[in-house]
Amino acid sequence: MLALQDPHAESRPDLAAREPVVWVINQYALPAEAAGITRHAMFAAKLSQAGWRPFIFTSAAHYWNLSEPAAARVSMETSAGATFVRLRTATHVTNGVRRVLSMVGFAIKVLQVGIRRPAGVREPDVIVGSSPHPFAALSALALSRRYRVPFVLEVRDLWPDSLIDLMGFGPRHPLIVVLRAIERHLYASANAIVGLLPGTADHVRTVSSRAPEVTYIPNGADLGRLPMPRPAESSRAFTVMYAGAHGVANNLDNLLRAAALVQTAESSLTPSQQTRFLLVGDGKNKAALMALAAELGLSNTEFRPAVPKAAVHGTLQSADVLALPVPDKAIYRHGISPNKLFDYFAAGRPVVIALHSEHDPVRAAGAGVTVQPDQPEAMADAILKLRALDPADRTAMGMSGRDFVAANHNIDHLALSLEAVLARVMSARQHQ
């Protein structure tokens, strides 16, 4: 097997000469060029280059890609070295019972399809179960036992804590009790755990004393495919942009209320001189946000549809400041790792983030300004102060973010870390 470039390659376990097969199970995974969860596609491309054979089991349609036509029960597509195995699953546009049913339905189907293994899908050497929800990860565990291969749990969202903090469920709600039991079982049964958040290891230790070591592998950006940022344009209006999902958890109502305060503060300026706010993306809360903007009388705010992944880098560079309003919820004490933040950093623009966490990537990078969440006044003040800065100072902030990605969130380095985890658990299984 080939290996990713690694100065410590001599310590890598000696795997079989044939290319090892990794199955990745995530209902919401998308190809690298799509708008949405592209982490696994980017990793798969790097692993494929290093001699691995990745298969990504995902849903044919879900809340990220509802516009796509209905697919066959099982369809397959190869993209950048990874084979996507798409399963027809019930779609949903809102949180609630239908979303849970969609999750459970996908988990059942991926278990069935994984056992039958369609033509063209090779038997796995290791299985990664990702947890945008835990049901699919549970199926990944079951499949690993069916094929007697190692199981790697990727902890994305912390279930059920996300439901408790973001959706208001009580800790004794029957769904929470079931999800907590699944969480403990997954932690205790995994051969290795990969965490996207810097505080994942602390959380896992509080839930299960039998869990294996947690390896921190956050989201990142493929800087090799993203050119150096161009200078911000001085001939247009000063622009603040948010680019990403428009859901309840994205807290964009606070950004709109900050836009209203900025509009009031700049009322003496002509419309062309006023700060402009652009919200780029789609999501289940977009209609409500547009209604709120109308209610607030925002003339400085524009909503635009989502852009393809290939266009994100250029779109972000049409802004002077990039915004990320994170709600004030206890779940974020473990940190954040949204793809959009690393896209922001790669674009070389300063970031204003609303976040209450000791794990603050914007502060760590020196790439912008951090304010307290759920305080539109603080965000508006930060935006006005960033506008008042010398453009050279804003440029320096933005480039600090890009440098931070290069040092800590470069997809090449992250893929190398993932390969090391996969190789380690495979080697340990071979020596049992």
C-alpha positions in Angstrom: 0.0 0.0 0.0 1.1 3.5 -0.8 1.2 6.0 2.1 0.6 9.7 2.5 3.7 11.7 2.7 4.8 11.4 6.4 8.2 12.2 7.9 7.5 9.4 10.4 6.4 6.8 7.8 8.9 4.3 9.0 6.8 3.9 12.2 3.6 3.1 10.1 2.3 -0.5 10.7 3.0 -2.8 7.7 -0.4 -3.4 6.1 -1.4 -5.9 3.5 0.1 -5.4 0.0 -3.4 -5.0 -1.5 -5.2 -1.7 -1.2 -7.2 -1.7 2.1 -10.9 -1.0 1.9 -12.5 1.5 4.3 -16.3 2.0 4.5 -17.5 5.4 5.8 -21.1 5.7 6.9 -22.7 9.1 7.1 -26.2 9.9 6.0 -25.4 13.4 5.0 -22.0 13.0 3.3 -21.6 14.7 -0.1 -19.0 14.9 -2.9 -16.2 17.4 -2.4 -17.7 19.8 -5.0 -21.1 20.0 -3.3 -22.3 22.5 -0.6 -22.7 20.6 2.6 -20.8 17.9 4.5 -17.8 17.2 2.3 -15.3 16.2 5.0 -15.4 12.5 4.1 -15.1 13.1 0.4 -12.0 15.2 0.9 -10.4 12.6 3.2 -11.4 9.9 0.8 -9.7 11.6 -2.1 -6.4 11.8 -0.1 -6.7 8.2 1.1 -7.4 7.1 -2.5 -4.2 8.8 -3.6 -2.4 6.9 -0.9 -3.6 3.5 -2.0 -6.8 3.0 0.0 -10.2 2.1 -1.5 -12.9 4.2 0.1 -16.7 3.6 0.0 -19.0 6.2 1.4 -22.5 5.1 2.3 -24.9 8.1 2.3 -28.5 9.1 1.6 -29.5 9.9 -2.0 -31.5 12.9 -0.8 -31.7 14.7 2.5 -32.0 18.2 3.8 -28.8 19.3 2.1 -29.9 18.2 -1.3 -33.7 18.0 -1.5 -33.6 19.3 -5.0 -32.0 16.2 -6.4 -34.4 13.7 -8.1 -35.5 10.5 -6.5 -32.8 7.8 -6.9 -33.0 4.1 -7.3 -33.1 2.1 -4.1 -29.3 1.8 -4.2 -27.1 3.8 -6.7 -23.4 4.2 -6.9 -21.2 7.0 -8.2 -17.4 7.5 -8.2 -16.1 10.9 -7.3 -12.4 11.9 -6.8 -11.4 8.4 -5.9 -14.3 7.6 -3.6 -17.3 5.4 -4.4 -20.5 6.9 -3.0 -23.2 4.2 -2.3 -26.4 6.2 -2.2 -29.5 4.8 -0.4 -33.0 6.0 -1.1 -34.2 7.4 2.2 -37.2 9.3 3.4 -36.5 13.1 3.3 -37.4 15.8 5.8 -37.3 19.5 5.8 -37.9 20.2 9.5 -36.8 18.8 12.9 -39.2 16.4 14.5 -40.6 12.9 14.2 -40.0 12.8 10.4 -36.3 13.6 10.9 -35.9 10.8 13.5 -37.7 8.4 11.2 -35.4 9.4 8.3 -32.4 8.7 10.5 -33.6 5.3 11.7 -34.7 4.4 8.2 -31.2 5.2 6.8 -29.6 3.2 9.6 -31.8 0.1 8.8 -31.1 0.4 5.1 -27.4 0.8 5.4 -27.3 -2.3 7.6 -29.3 -4.2 5.0 -27.2 -3.0 2.0 -24.0 -3.5 3.9 -24.8 -7.1 4.7 -25.9 -7.9 1.1 -23.0 -5.9 -0.3 -24.0 -4.8 -3.9 -21.8 -5.7 -6.8 -18.8 -3.4 -7.0 -18.6 -2.8 -3.2 -15.6 -4.6 -1.8 -15.6 -6.2 1.6 -14.3 -3.7 4.3 -11.0 -3.9 6.2 -12.2 -1.1 8.6 -15.5 0.7 9.0 -15.9 4.4 10.1 -19.3 5.3 11.6 -19.9 9.1 11.7 -22.3 10.7 14.1 -24.3 13.5 12.7 -26.7 11.1 14.3 -25.9 7.9 16.3 -28.3 5.5 14.6 -26.1 5.1 11.5 -23.0 4.8 13.7 -24.7 2.0 15.5 -25.3 0.3 12.1 -21.6 0.8 11.3 -20.7 -1.0 14.6 -23.0 -3.9 13.7 -21.5 -4.2 10.2 -18.0 -4.2 11.7 -18.9 -7.2 13.8 -20.6 -8.8 10.8 -17.3 -8.6 8.8 -15.0 -8.9 11.9 -13.1 -5.7 11.2 -12.3 -2.7 13.4 -14.8 0.0 14.1 -13.8 3.6 14.2 -16.4 6.0 15.7 -16.2 9.6 14.4 -17.9 11.9 16.9 -19.3 14.9 15.0 -22.3 16.1 17.0 -22.5 15.2 20.7 -25.7 13.2 21.0 -27.8 13.5 22.9 -26.4 16.7 24.4 -27.1 18.6 21.2 -30.8 17.8 21.5 -30.8 18.8 25.2 -29.0 22.1 24.6 -30.3 23.1 21.1 -33.8 21.6 21.0 -34.8 21.9 24.7 -35.3 18.2 25.4 -35.2 17.2 29.1 -32.5 14.7 30.2 -35.2 12.2 31.2 -37.1 12.3 27.9 -37.4 8.8 26.6 -35.6 9.6 23.3 -32.7 11.1 25.4 -32.5 8.1 27.6 -32.3 5.8 24.5 -29.7 8.0 22.8 -27.6 8.2 25.9 -27.5 4.4 26.1 -26.5 4.2 22.4 -23.8 6.8 23.0 -22.3 4.8 25.9 -22.4 1.6 23.9 -20.7 3.2 20.9 -17.9 4.7 23.0 -17.3 1.4 24.8 -17.4 -0.7 21.6 -15.2 1.4 19.3 -11.7 0.3 18.5 -10.8 4.0 18.1 -12.6 7.3 18.4 -12.0 10.4 16.2 -13.3 13.7 17.5 -14.0 16.8 15.5 -14.0 19.1 18.6 -11.1 19.9 20.9 -13.2 19.0 23.9 -14.5 15.7 22.6 -12.1 13.6 24.7 -13.2 15.3 27.9 -16.8 14.6 27.0 -16.2 11.0 26.1 -14.4 10.4 29.5 -17.4 11.7 31.4 -19.8 9.3 29.6 -17.8 6.1 29.4 -14.8 4.9 31.4 -14.4 2.0 28.8 -13.9 4.2 25.8 -10.6 4.1 23.8 -8.3 7.0 23.2 -9.8 9.9 21.3 -7.8 11.4 18.4 -8.6 15.0 17.6 -9.1 15.4 13.8 -11.1 18.6 13.1 -12.5 19.9 9.9 -10.2 21.8 7.6 -9.6 23.1 4.1 -7.7 21.9 1.1 -5.4 24.9 0.6 -3.7 23.2 -2.3 -6.9 23.8 -4.3 -7.5 27.3 -3.0 -5.4 30.2 -4.4 -4.0 32.9 -2.2 -6.6 35.5 -1.4 -6.9 38.6 -3.5 -7.0 42.0 -1.9 -10.4 43.3 -0.8 -12.0 45.7 -3.2 -12.1 49.3 -2.1 -14.5 50.5 -4.8 -17.6 48.8 -3.4 -19.6 49.1 -0.2 -18.0 47.6 2.9 -19.5 44.1 3.0 -20.1 41.7 5.8 -21.0 38.1 4.7 -22.3 34.9 6.2 -22.1 31.9 4.0 -23.6 28.6 5.1 -26.7 26.8 6.3 -29.7 28.9 7.3 -31.0 26.7 10.1 -32.3 27.4 13.6 -28.9 26.4 15.2 -27.1 29.0 13.0 -28.4 31.9 15.0 -28.8 34.2 12.1 -31.5 36.2 13.7 -28.8 37.8 15.8 -26.8 38.7 12.8 -29.9 40.4 11.3 -30.5 42.3 14.5 -26.9 43.4 14.4 -27.4 44.6 10.8 -30.4 46.7 12.0 -28.1 48.3 14.7 -25.4 49.0 12.1 -28.1 50.5 9.7 -29.2 52.9 12.5 -25.6 53.8 13.3 -24.9 54.6 9.6 -28.2 56.4 9.0 -26.4 59.6 8.0 -24.5 57.8 5.2 -25.8 57.4 1.7 -27.0 53.9 0.8 -23.9 53.3 -1.2 -21.7 54.2 1.7 -23.5 52.0 4.3 -22.3 48.6 5.3 -23.9 45.8 3.3 -24.8 42.4 4.8 -25.0 39.4 2.5 -26.4 36.0 3.7 -25.4 33.3 1.3 -26.9 29.8 1.5 -30.2 27.9 2.0 -31.9 26.1 4.8 -35.1 25.4 6.6 -35.1 28.7 8.5 -34.4 31.0 5.5 -38.0 32.0 4.9 -38.4 33.0 8.5 -35.1 35.0 8.4 -36.3 36.9 5.3 -39.5 37.7 7.1 -37.5 39.0 10.1 -35.4 41.2 7.8 -38.5 42.7 6.3 -39.9 43.3 9.8 -36.7 45.0 10.9 -36.8 47.2 7.8 -33.4 46.2 6.6 -32.4 47.9 3.5 -28.7 47.0 3.9 -29.3 43.2 3.8 -29.5 40.8 0.9 -30.2 37.1 0.8 -28.5 34.9 -1.9 -28.8 31.2 -2.7 -26.1 28.7 -1.9 -23.2 28.5 -4.3 -21.3 25.4 -5.4 -18.3 24.4 -3.3 -16.0 25.4 -6.1 -17.4 29.0 -6.0 -17.2 29.4 -2.2 -13.6 30.7 -2.1 -14.2 33.4 -4.6 -17.6 34.3 -3.1 -16.1 34.8 0.3 -13.5 37.2 -1.1 -16.2 39.6 -2.3 -16.6 40.4 1.4 -14.5 42.6 3.8 -15.6 40.7 7.0 -17.0 37.3 7.5 -19.5 36.6 10.3 -20.3 33.5 12.4 -22.9 34.0 15.1 -22.8 30.9 17.4 -25.7 30.6 19.9 -24.9 30.7 23.6 -25.4 27.0 24.4 -23.5 24.8 26.8 -22.7 22.3 24.1 -20.2 24.7 22.6 -18.0 24.6 25.6 -16.4 21.6 23.8 -15.5 23.8 20.9 -16.7 24.2 17.3 -15.5 22.8 14.0 -17.8 24.1 11.2 -16.5 23.8 7.6 -17.5 27.3 6.9 -15.1 28.7 9.5 -12.1 27.1 7.8 -13.4 28.3 4.4 -13.5 31.8 6.0 -9.9 31.5 7.2 -8.7 30.2 3.8 -10.4 33.2 2.1 -8.1 35.6 4.0 -10.8 37.8 5.5 -11.2 38.8 9.2 -13.9 37.0 11.1 -16.3 38.3 13.7 -17.5 35.4 15.7 -20.1 35.3 18.6 -18.8 32.4 20.8 -18.6 31.6 24.5 -16.0 28.8 24.7 -12.4 28.3 25.9 -11.8 26.6 22.5 -12.0 29.7 20.3 -10.3 29.3 16.9 -10.7 32.9 15.9 -8.9 34.1 19.0 -6.3 31.4 18.7 -5.6 32.4 15.1 -5.6 36.1 15.7 -8.0 36.2 12.8 -10.6 38.6 13.9 -12.9 39.6 16.8 -14.8 37.4 19.3 -17.9 38.8 21.0 -20.4 37.3 23.5 -23.1 35.3 21.8 -26.7 36.4 21.6 -25.8 40.0 21.9 -26.5 41.8 18.6 -25.1 45.1 20.1 -21.7 43.5 20.6 -21.6 42.1 17.1 -22.7 45.4 15.6 -20.0 47.2 17.6 -17.3 44.7 16.4 -18.3 45.1 12.8 -18.2 48.9 13.0 -14.7 48.7 14.6 -13.5 46.4 12.0 -14.7 48.8 9.3 -12.9 51.6 11.0 -9.6 49.7 10.9 -6.9 50.4 8.3 -7.4 48.0 5.4 -3.9 46.7 5.9 -4.8 45.7 9.5 -7.8 43.8 8.2 -5.7 42.1 5.6 -3.2 41.0 8.3 -6.0 39.6 10.4 -7.3 37.6 7.5 -4.0 36.2 6.5 -3.4 35.1 10.1 -6.5 32.9 9.6 -5.1 31.4 6.5 -1.8 30.7 8.2 -3.7 29.1 11.1 -5.4 26.7 8.6 -2.1 25.9 7.0 -0.6 25.0 10.4 -3.6 23.3 12.0 -6.4 22.5 9.6 -4.7 21.6 6.3 -6.7 18.6 4.9 -3.4 16.9 3.8 -2.3 16.8 7.4 -5.7 15.8 8.8 -6.0 12.9 6.3 -2.6 11.7 7.4 -3.9 11.6 11.0 -7.0 9.7 9.9 -4.9 7.2 7.9 -2.7 6.6 11.0 -5.8 5.8 13.1 -7.1 3.4 10.5 -3.7 1.7 10.1 -3.3 1.4 13.8 -6.7 -0.4 14.4 -6.1 -2.7 11.4 -2.7 -3.6 12.6 -3.9 -4.3 16.1 -6.7 -6.5 14.8 -4.2 -8.5 12.6 -2.0 -9.2 15.7 -4.9 -10.4 17.9 
